[in-house]
Amino acid sequence: MPKSGLQSGPAPAATPDDLLCLCRDTALRWGRGVKRTARAMIGQPDYDAYVRHAATTHPDQPPLDKIAFFRLHEQRRFGGSGAFKCC
């Protein structure tokens, strides 16, 4: 007796286009992970995480643009004005 929600029969065969998309998506996801890890290793902050944080905790203020954000972090990292804390 088949269980509800399960399909009987063989799974549909993947087409070459499906496999290409799957490989491309996997490579892009790994690339983003490598990029994020490399930035964390050298102390470069995550701009996208900052934008999400700024939108949720400071909706009345526009977030810094990418250039200003990275300049601020570089100055704080090497210029000595302390750790970055927005709140």
C-alpha distances in whole Angstrom, upper triangle without the diagonal:
4,7,9,12,11,12,11,14,17,19,22,25,28,31,34,35,32,33,37,36,34,37,39,38,37,41,42,40,42,45,45,44,47,49,48,49,52,54,53,54,58,58,57,55,52,53,50,49,53,52,49,51,54,52,50,53,56,55,59,60,59,58,60,60,58,62,63,60,61,65,64,62,64,68,66,65,68,71,70,69,67,63,61,60,60,59
4,6,9,7,8,8,11,14,16,19,22,24,28,31,32,29,30,33,32,30,33,36,34,34,37,38,36,38,41,41,41,43,46,45,46,49,50,49,51,54,54,53,52,48,50,46,46,49,48,45,47,50,48,47,50,53,51,55,56,55,54,56,56,55,58,60,57,57,61,61,59,61,64,63,62,65,67,67,66,63,60,58,57,56,56
4,6,6,9,9,13,16,16,19,23,25,28,31,32,28,29,33,31,29,32,35,32,32,36,37,35,36,40,39,38,41,44,43,43,47,48,47,49,52,52,51,49,46,47,44,43,46,46,42,44,47,45,44,47,49,48,52,53,52,51,54,53,52,56,57,54,55,59,58,56,58,61,60,59,62,64,64,63,60,57,55,54,53,53
4,6,8,10,14,17,17,19,23,24,28,31,31,27,29,32,31,29,32,34,32,32,35,36,34,36,39,38,38,41,43,42,43,46,47,46,48,51,51,50,48,44,45,42,41,45,44,40,42,45,43,41,44,47,46,49,51,50,49,52,51,50,54,55,52,53,57,57,55,57,60,59,58,61,63,63,62,59,55,53,52,51,51
4,7,10,13,15,14,17,20,21,25,28,27,24,26,29,27,25,28,30,28,28,32,32,30,32,35,35,34,38,40,39,39,43,44,43,45,48,48,47,45,41,42,38,38,41,40,37,39,42,40,38,42,44,43,47,48,47,46,48,48,47,51,52,49,50,54,53,51,54,57,55,55,58,60,60,59,56,53,50,49,48,48
4,6,10,12,11,14,17,19,22,26,26,22,24,27,26,24,27,29,27,27,31,31,30,32,35,35,34,37,39,38,39,42,44,43,45,48,48,47,45,42,43,39,39,42,42,39,41,44,42,40,44,46,45,49,50,49,47,49,49,48,51,53,50,50,54,54,52,54,57,56,55,58,61,60,60,57,53,51,50,50,50
4,7,9,9,11,15,17,20,23,24,21,22,26,24,23,26,28,27,27,30,31,30,32,35,35,35,38,40,39,40,43,44,44,46,49,49,48,46,43,44,40,40,44,43,40,42,45,43,42,45,48,46,50,51,50,48,50,50,48,52,54,51,51,55,55,53,55,59,57,56,59,62,62,61,59,55,53,52,52,52
4,7,9,11,15,17,20,24,25,22,23,27,26,24,27,30,29,29,32,33,32,34,37,37,37,40,42,42,42,45,47,47,48,51,52,50,49,46,47,43,43,47,46,43,46,49,46,46,49,51,50,54,54,53,52,54,53,51,55,57,54,54,58,58,56,58,61,60,59,62,65,65,64,62,58,56,55,55,55
4,7,9,12,15,18,21,23,20,21,25,25,23,26,29,28,28,31,33,32,33,36,37,37,39,42,42,42,45,47,47,48,51,52,50,49,46,47,44,44,48,47,44,47,50,48,47,50,53,51,55,56,54,52,54,53,52,55,57,54,54,58,59,56,58,62,61,59,62,65,65,65,62,59,57,56,56,56
4,6,9,12,15,18,20,17,18,22,22,20,23,26,25,25,28,30,29,30,33,34,34,36,39,39,40,42,44,44,46,48,49,48,47,44,45,42,42,46,45,43,46,48,46,46,49,52,50,54,54,52,51,52,51,49,52,55,52,52,56,56,54,56,59,59,57,60,63,63,63,61,57,55,55,54,55
4,6,9,12,15,17,14,15,18,18,17,19,22,21,21,25,26,26,27,30,31,31,33,35,36,36,39,41,41,42,45,46,45,44,40,41,38,39,42,41,39,42,45,43,43,46,48,47,50,51,49,47,49,47,46,49,51,48,48,52,53,51,52,56,55,54,56,59,60,59,57,53,51,51,51,52
4,6,9,13,14,11,13,16,16,15,18,21,20,21,24,25,25,27,29,30,31,33,35,36,37,39,41,41,43,45,46,44,43,40,41,38,39,42,41,39,42,44,43,42,46,48,46,50,50,48,46,48,46,45,48,50,48,48,51,52,50,52,55,55,54,56,59,60,59,57,54,52,52,51,52
4,6,10,11,10,10,14,15,14,16,19,19,19,22,24,24,25,28,29,30,31,34,35,35,37,39,40,41,44,45,43,43,40,40,37,39,42,41,39,42,45,43,43,47,49,47,51,51,48,47,48,46,44,47,49,47,47,51,52,50,51,54,54,53,55,58,59,59,57,53,51,52,51,52
4,7,8,6,7,10,11,10,12,15,15,16,18,20,21,22,24,26,26,28,30,31,32,34,36,37,38,41,42,40,39,36,37,34,35,39,38,36,40,42,40,41,44,46,45,48,48,45,43,44,42,40,43,46,44,43,47,48,46,47,51,51,49,52,54,55,55,54,50,48,49,48,49
4,5,5,6,9,10,11,12,14,15,17,18,20,21,23,24,26,27,29,30,32,33,35,36,38,39,41,42,40,40,37,37,34,36,39,38,37,40,42,41,42,45,46,45,48,48,45,43,44,42,40,43,46,44,43,47,48,46,47,51,51,50,52,55,56,56,54,51,49,49,49,50
4,5,5,6,9,10,10,12,14,15,16,18,20,21,22,24,26,27,28,30,31,32,34,36,37,39,40,38,38,35,36,33,35,38,37,37,40,42,41,42,45,46,45,48,47,44,42,43,41,38,41,44,42,41,45,46,45,45,49,49,48,50,53,54,54,53,50,47,48,48,50
4,5,5,6,9,10,10,12,14,15,16,18,20,21,22,24,25,27,28,30,31,33,34,36,37,39,36,36,33,33,31,33,36,35,34,37,39,38,39,42,43,42,45,44,41,39,40,37,35,38,41,39,39,42,44,42,43,47,47,46,48,50,52,52,51,47,45,46,45,47
4,5,5,6,9,10,10,12,14,15,16,18,20,21,23,24,26,27,28,30,32,33,34,36,37,35,35,32,32,29,31,34,33,32,35,37,36,37,40,41,40,43,43,40,38,39,37,35,38,40,39,38,42,43,41,42,46,46,45,47,50,51,51,49,46,44,44,44,45
4,5,5,6,8,10,10,12,14,15,16,18,20,21,22,24,26,27,28,30,31,33,35,36,34,34,31,32,29,31,34,34,32,36,38,37,37,41,42,41,44,44,41,39,39,37,35,38,40,38,38,41,43,41,41,45,45,44,46,49,50,50,48,45,43,44,44,45
4,5,5,6,8,10,10,12,14,15,16,18,20,21,22,24,26,27,28,30,31,33,34,32,32,29,30,28,30,33,32,31,35,37,35,37,40,41,40,43,42,39,37,37,35,32,35,38,36,35,39,40,39,39,43,43,42,44,46,48,48,47,44,42,43,42,44
4,5,5,6,8,10,10,12,14,15,16,18,20,21,22,24,25,27,28,30,32,33,31,30,27,27,25,27,30,29,28,31,33,32,33,36,38,36,40,39,36,34,34,32,30,33,36,34,33,37,38,36,37,41,41,40,42,45,46,46,45,41,39,40,39,41
4,5,5,6,9,10,11,12,14,15,17,18,20,21,22,24,26,27,28,30,32,30,29,26,27,24,26,29,29,28,31,33,32,33,36,37,36,40,39,36,34,35,33,31,33,36,34,33,37,38,36,37,41,41,39,41,44,45,45,44,40,38,39,39,40
4,6,5,6,9,10,11,12,14,15,16,18,20,21,22,24,26,27,29,30,28,28,26,27,25,26,30,29,28,31,34,33,34,37,38,38,41,40,37,34,35,33,30,32,35,33,32,36,37,35,36,39,40,38,40,43,44,44,43,40,38,39,39,41
4,5,5,6,9,10,10,12,14,15,16,18,20,21,22,24,26,27,28,26,26,23,24,22,24,27,27,26,29,31,31,32,35,36,35,38,37,34,32,32,29,27,29,32,30,29,33,34,33,33,37,37,36,38,40,42,42,41,38,36,37,37,39
4,5,5,6,9,10,11,12,14,15,17,18,20,21,23,24,26,27,25,24,21,22,20,21,25,24,23,26,28,28,29,31,33,32,35,34,32,29,30,28,25,28,31,29,28,32,33,31,32,36,36,34,37,39,40,40,39,36,33,34,34,36
4,5,5,6,8,10,11,12,14,15,16,18,20,21,22,25,26,24,24,21,22,20,21,25,25,24,27,29,29,29,32,34,33,37,36,33,30,31,29,26,29,32,29,28,32,33,31,32,35,35,33,36,39,40,40,38,35,33,34,34,36
4,5,5,6,9,10,10,12,14,15,16,18,20,21,23,24,22,23,20,21,20,21,25,25,24,27,29,29,30,33,34,34,37,36,33,30,30,28,25,27,30,28,26,30,32,29,30,33,34,32,34,37,38,38,37,34,32,33,34,36
4,5,5,6,9,10,10,12,14,15,16,18,20,21,22,20,20,17,18,17,18,21,21,21,24,26,26,27,30,31,31,34,32,29,26,26,24,22,24,27,25,24,27,29,27,27,31,31,30,32,34,36,36,35,32,30,31,31,33
4,5,5,6,9,10,11,12,14,16,17,18,20,21,19,19,16,17,15,16,20,20,19,22,24,24,25,28,29,29,32,31,28,26,26,24,22,24,27,24,23,27,28,26,27,30,30,29,31,34,35,35,33,30,28,29,29,31
4,5,5,6,9,10,10,12,14,15,16,18,20,18,19,16,18,17,18,21,22,21,24,26,27,27,29,31,31,35,33,31,27,27,26,23,25,28,25,23,27,28,26,26,30,30,28,30,33,34,34,33,29,28,29,30,32
4,5,5,6,9,10,10,12,14,15,17,18,16,17,15,16,16,17,20,21,21,23,25,26,27,29,30,31,33,32,29,26,25,23,20,22,25,23,21,24,26,23,24,28,28,26,28,31,32,33,31,28,27,28,29,31
4,5,5,6,9,10,11,12,14,16,16,14,14,12,13,12,13,16,17,17,19,22,22,23,25,27,27,30,28,25,22,22,20,17,20,22,20,18,22,23,21,22,25,25,24,26,29,30,30,29,25,24,25,25,28
4,5,5,6,9,10,11,12,14,15,14,14,12,14,13,14,17,18,18,20,22,23,24,25,27,28,31,29,27,24,24,22,19,22,24,21,19,23,24,21,22,26,25,23,26,29,29,30,28,24,23,24,25,27
4,5,5,6,9,10,10,12,14,13,14,13,15,15,16,19,20,20,22,24,26,26,28,29,30,33,31,29,25,25,23,20,22,24,21,19,22,24,21,21,25,25,22,24,27,28,29,28,25,24,25,27,29
4,5,5,6,9,10,11,12,10,11,10,12,13,14,16,18,18,20,22,23,25,26,27,28,30,28,26,22,21,20,16,18,20,18,16,19,20,18,18,22,22,20,22,25,26,27,25,22,21,23,24,27
4,6,5,6,9,10,10,9,9,7,10,10,11,13,15,16,17,19,21,22,23,24,25,28,26,24,20,20,19,15,17,19,16,15,18,19,16,17,21,20,18,21,24,24,25,23,20,18,20,21,23
4,5,5,6,9,10,10,10,10,13,14,14,16,18,19,19,22,24,24,25,27,28,31,29,27,23,23,22,19,20,22,19,17,20,21,17,18,21,21,18,21,24,24,25,23,20,19,21,23,25
4,5,5,6,9,8,10,11,14,15,15,17,20,20,21,23,25,26,27,28,30,32,30,27,24,22,21,18,19,21,18,15,18,19,16,16,20,19,17,19,22,23,24,23,20,19,22,24,26
4,5,5,6,5,7,8,11,13,13,14,16,18,18,20,22,23,24,25,26,29,26,24,20,19,18,14,16,17,14,12,15,16,13,13,16,16,14,16,19,20,21,19,17,16,18,20,23
4,6,5,6,7,8,12,13,12,14,17,17,17,19,22,23,23,24,26,29,26,25,21,20,20,16,18,19,15,13,16,16,13,14,17,16,13,16,19,19,20,18,15,15,17,19,21
4,6,8,10,12,15,17,16,17,20,21,21,23,26,26,26,28,30,32,30,28,24,23,23,19,20,21,18,16,18,18,15,15,18,17,14,16,19,20,21,19,17,17,19,22,24
4,6,9,12,14,17,17,17,20,22,21,23,26,27,27,27,30,32,29,27,23,21,21,17,18,19,16,13,15,16,12,11,15,14,11,13,16,17,19,17,15,16,19,21,24
4,6,9,12,15,14,14,18,19,18,20,23,24,23,24,26,28,25,24,20,19,19,16,16,16,14,11,13,13,9,9,12,11,8,11,14,15,16,14,12,12,15,17,20
4,7,9,12,12,12,15,17,17,18,20,22,22,22,24,26,23,21,17,16,15,12,13,13,11,8,11,11,8,8,12,11,9,12,15,16,16,15,13,12,15,16,19
4,6,9,9,8,11,13,13,14,17,18,18,18,21,23,20,18,14,13,13,11,12,12,9,8,11,10,7,9,13,12,11,14,16,16,16,15,12,10,12,13,16
4,6,5,6,9,10,11,12,15,16,16,17,19,21,19,17,13,13,13,10,13,13,10,9,13,13,10,13,16,15,14,17,19,20,19,18,15,12,14,14,17
4,5,5,6,9,10,10,12,14,15,15,16,19,16,14,10,9,9,7,10,11,7,8,12,12,10,13,16,15,15,18,20,21,19,18,16,13,14,13,16
4,5,5,6,9,10,11,13,14,15,15,18,16,14,11,11,11,9,13,14,11,12,15,15,14,17,19,19,19,22,23,24,23,22,18,15,16,15,17
4,5,5,6,9,10,11,12,13,15,18,16,15,11,12,13,12,15,15,12,13,16,15,14,17,19,18,18,22,23,23,22,20,16,14,13,13,15
4,5,5,6,9,10,10,11,13,15,13,12,8,9,10,10,13,12,9,11,14,13,12,15,17,16,16,20,20,21,19,17,14,11,11,10,12
4,5,5,6,9,10,10,10,13,11,9,6,8,9,10,13,13,10,12,15,14,14,17,19,18,19,23,23,24,22,21,18,14,14,12,14
4,6,5,6,9,10,10,13,13,11,9,12,13,13,17,16,13,16,19,18,17,20,22,21,22,25,26,26,24,22,19,16,15,13,14
4,5,5,6,8,9,13,12,11,9,12,14,14,17,16,13,16,18,16,16,19,21,19,20,24,24,24,21,20,17,13,11,10,10
4,6,5,5,7,9,8,8,6,9,12,13,16,14,12,15,17,15,15,19,20,19,20,23,23,23,21,19,17,13,11,9,10
4,6,6,5,8,8,8,8,11,13,15,18,17,15,18,20,18,19,22,23,22,24,27,27,27,24,23,21,17,15,12,13
4,6,6,10,10,11,11,14,17,18,21,20,17,20,23,21,20,24,25,23,25,28,29,28,25,24,21,17,15,12,12
4,6,9,9,11,11,14,17,18,21,19,17,20,22,19,19,23,23,22,23,27,27,26,23,21,19,15,12,10,9
4,5,6,8,8,12,15,17,19,17,15,19,20,18,19,22,22,21,23,26,26,25,22,21,19,15,13,9,9
4,6,7,9,13,15,18,20,18,17,21,22,20,21,25,25,24,26,29,29,28,25,25,22,19,16,13,13
4,7,10,13,16,19,21,18,18,21,22,20,22,25,25,24,27,30,29,29,25,25,23,20,17,14,14
4,6,9,12,15,17,15,14,18,19,17,19,22,22,21,24,26,25,25,22,22,21,17,15,11,12
4,7,9,12,14,12,12,16,17,15,17,20,21,20,23,25,25,25,22,22,21,17,16,13,15
4,6,9,11,10,9,12,14,13,14,17,18,18,20,22,22,22,20,20,18,14,14,11,13
4,6,8,6,6,9,10,9,11,14,15,15,17,19,19,20,18,18,17,13,14,11,14
4,6,5,6,9,10,11,12,14,15,17,18,20,20,22,20,21,19,16,17,15,18
4,6,5,6,9,10,11,12,14,15,16,18,19,21,19,20,18,15,17,16,19
4,5,5,6,9,10,11,12,14,15,16,17,19,18,19,18,15,18,17,21
4,6,5,6,9,10,10,12,14,15,15,17,15,17,16,13,15,14,18
4,6,5,6,9,10,11,12,14,14,16,15,15,13,10,12,12,15
4,5,5,6,8,10,10,12,13,15,14,15,13,11,14,14,18
4,5,5,6,8,10,10,10,13,12,14,13,12,15,15,19
4,6,5,6,8,10,9,11,10,11,10,8,11,12,15
4,5,5,6,8,9,10,10,10,8,7,10,12,15
4,5,5,6,7,10,10,11,11,10,14,15,19
4,5,5,5,7,7,9,10,10,13,15,18
4,6,5,5,5,6,6,7,10,13,16
4,6,6,8,7,7,9,12,15,18
4,6,8,9,10,12,16,18,21
4,6,8,11,12,15,17,20
4,5,8,11,14,16,19
4,7,9,11,13,16
4,7,9,12,14
4,6,10,12
4,7,9
4,6
4
